[in-house]
Amino acid sequence: MIRSFRSPQKYLQGPGVFRSALAEVRRLGTKGLLVTDGFVYQLVGQELEQALQDLGMEIQVLLVDESVPLEDLVSKGTCEVVIALGGGRAIDIGKTLAARGGWRCAVLPTSAATDAPTSSISVTYDSNGTFLGYEHYPFNPDLVLVDSQVIFHAPGKFLAQGIADGLCTYVEATTVWEQKEQGLNNQRPTIAALALAKACQDTLLADGRQAIQDQAKGVHSQAFENVVEANILLSGLGFENGGLSLAHAFHNTLLGDRSLSVSRSHGEIVGVGLLLQLLVEESEEFSTYREFLAEIKLPLTLEALGVTLTPTQAESLAQGILAAATKGNPLKAGITKADLLAGLATLA
């Protein structure tokens, strides 16, 4: 079977790169569509728009808080590069627009809460909220600019949430590798993917606590920079090329259940999903990860996520996780619905 590896064309990280590296955005085109939300636009977007205009670019702005049909934007055909600035919604919409329009794509995250910025993937659901699978775009972003000074001033909880997401990367990639399953691109992972996922885990366990403490004290440290890279780059490359498993199947299925109205963040949910995966796989690392997540003040139970499952809902969640195994989230061989129900009861 073919092995494959995908990545952005270029990744730049450091304090002030939203100012010092904008020529990299200009390199992608002279007509840009800045995709962001109203809060981020006021925070850094207006300044970024002006700086890009000073470089000779024509900039349109799309605020994702407003309801604008994506088809209308694509049909106008006036864009050369989409600049996705902000969090998950702006990044997902920006990548979707770039793919549909055949335009270049630059992603500029304003937090390190997820590993979405580097990937060519987004999650899809049907009209009932049921997890369908992953939408794959033809290419990864051309450019990812990570201004660690902007991220340093984001709320500390975002960094912790990204750490939880990043900690899933090696655990899930290992399951995919050991089960000889396909990754998210329907091809086998590479040795490189597993090595990057392991580097992500090692970095987060070594520097995660220190990074959170340093940010809280106002100290922009090497540990903070390391964790930002692990959350975004190492985890992003690791998950896309190494594959996802039970932790993200839990997340996707839980969010797809409209009766639960889960409002916690991606990182908080997959952190509990990670504990569920370690439980049902009977991993010796369960206690280590649970203690670590507790130290960085993340939810450890369904109750902490605001979720109380009825027997019917628990059955549906377990069944959905098993179904996700055929939609891009392979599980360790032998895991049954009974195993998942027992794990969910333990984490209730």
PEWO-V550638 format. One record per run of one state. SS is the DSSP state (alpha for helix, beta for strand, coil for the rest). FROM is the first residue (numbers start at 1). LEN is the number of residues. Records with the same first field share a line. If there is no record, write none. Layout:
SS=FROM-LEN / FROM-LEN
This chain:
coil=1-2 / 4-6 / 15-2 / 21-2 / 27-4 / 37-1 / 55-3 / 64-6 / 77-4 / 87-1 / 102-2 / 110-6 / 119-2 / 126-5 / 137-6 / 153-3 / 179-3 / 183-5 / 189-2 / 218-4 / 243-1 / 245-1 / 257-9 / 281-5 / 296-7 / 306-5 / 325-4 / 330-7 / 347-2
beta=3-1 / 10-5 / 31-6 / 58-6 / 81-6 / 104-6 / 121-5 / 131-6 / 143-5 / 182-1 / 188-1 / 244-1 / 329-1
alpha=17-4 / 23-4 / 38-17 / 70-7 / 88-14 / 116-3 / 148-5 / 156-23 / 191-27 / 222-21 / 246-11 / 266-15 / 286-10 / 303-3 / 311-14 / 337-10
